[in-house]
């Protein structure tokens, strides 16, 4: 029965793709309309694809999620899921996608149902909602966080085989939202994430470093605001004098001295978790500090597996202790960083798609203006484009 449903879904998907291609083709065949768009240098694009992916057959994967919530007898039920479709593409003299072979990837699926008593909602919000409209908005944040978690978790898994990964969300907007919540988490105090089934060795300080530094592959700017973090990253590779640090970072030694003082304050603020010894003109870090990212990735993947594979309650830690939405979004921030790191390491391309299903600028503004300005032939009807996608 399940195979019949999957086959029917695949057939209907091919039909929808065919309709989309027909509408796009109706635009591309019109010389008057193509003047409104920026053209693609196809030969250059093909050469770039051969350089990035290599010739041969590869896989592209698109990931999307959905969410909902409901109330039953003073209990709130939150639903979130993410799924992936994979499509083969070939890189040779030209790049071609076999859209007819697009299929739902059964290996890449994540779903979760999160039950909460209404009276416990305040325990998982970053702040207690004061009015009904605030409460409704806050409730939407719960399934949205788990939908984001599912999409990023599947994205990390997809890097094992996929050379192109499409996410139904812009990277920049996702990063800014998640980093904002991580910042708010630190303002509130300690996180309960380290209590998630042992925390995989991660500490509160690891979480702080993960937020401040990101993955080890990320380059930290050397502007004054970020210089202490840039110095810290260098010191993770081994002790160095202020002179050596200044030479490597191409800054003045006096600037490095100020940065080292800020690192000493960071050490004091975090219970002496950073510095092992103060050498002449430099610092030596404690053993294991540089492994912060590995511990955070282990914790984040363990959390995602617990939610989507092992069916653990994703917010309750027992004994009336809960994770908050800020905790969940901080895990998402780490998964986003790991997704980008693995994509760079494996030569995969990440493409974030803006939410454009309700954008109608082409049909409402561009086509009418182009008609009145004489760009479009009036003897032919405009293409049936209902949104900008």
C-alpha positions, 0 to 999 in steps of 0.5 A: 500500500505504501509503495502505491501511495509513493508511486502515485505521489511521484506521478503527481509530482512529475505532472506538477513539474511539467506544468511549471516547466510549461509556464516557464517555457512560455516566458522563455520563448517570448523575445519581448519578455526575456528582455526583462530578465538578466540572461545567463551565460550558459557556457560559463555556467557549464564550465563552472559546474565542471570545475565545482562538481566534476563531470559525471552524474550527481544528485541534487536534493531539495528540503522543505518543512511544514508545521501546525499546532492544535489544542486538545483539553488544555494540552497543546500539540505541536507538529513539525516535519521535514522531507527531501526530494532528490533529483539526478543531474549530469555535468558534461559539456552541458548541465542537465537535470532529469526532473522526471526522475525526481523522487522523495528520498525515504532516507531523509525524513524527519517528523515530530509531535510535541505535547505540552500542557497549556500551563507549561507553555511559559516554561519553554518561551523566552518570556511569558506572553502577556496578551492573547496575540502574543501567546498565539505568536509564541505558540507558532514559534514552537513548531517553527523551531522544530521545522527549522531543526528538521530541515537543517538536520536533513541538510547535514545528512544530505551532504553525504551524497548530494552535490546541490542542496536546496533549502526552502529558506534564505541562509542570511535570514535564517542565520540572523534569526537563530543568532539573535535567539542564541544571543538572547539565551546568553543574556538570560543566563545558563542553557539547559542544553548541557543537561540533554542526556549527558551533553556529549561533553559539551559545556556552557563555555563550549556553547558560548564559543560556538556562538562567538566563533562558529565552526573552525573553518570560519575566518574571524575578522581582525577589526577591533571588535573581533580581534580578541576572537581572532587571537583566540582562534590562533591560540587554539592552534598552539601557544604564541607570543603577542609578537607572533600573533601580531605578525600572523594577524597583520595588526599592531602588537599593542592591539594584540595586547589589548585583545589578550586582556579581553581574553583574560576577562573572558576567562574570569567571566567563565570560571577560568575555563579558557586559560591554562597559563600566562606566558611572556607576552602571550597565553596558553589555552587549556587542553581541549578548548579547541575541540568545542565545535566537535562537542557541540556538533555531537550534542546537536546531532544527538538532540536532532536524532532524539527528537526525530528518530528516537521520539524523545520529548524534545523539550522536557528534561524531567523533574520539571526542567524544560529546554526553551525555544532559545535552546532549540534555536541555538542547536539550529544555529550550530547545525546551520554552521555544521551544514555550511562546514560540511558543504565546503568540505565536500564540495557541495553547493547550498542554495537558499530559496527566498519565500516567494510563493506569495510574491506577485511583483511580476504579475502585478507590476513588471508585466503591466509596466512592460506592457504600457512601456511597449516592451511586450507585444500586445497581440499576445497574452502574458504568460500565466504566472501566478507568483514570482517563483 
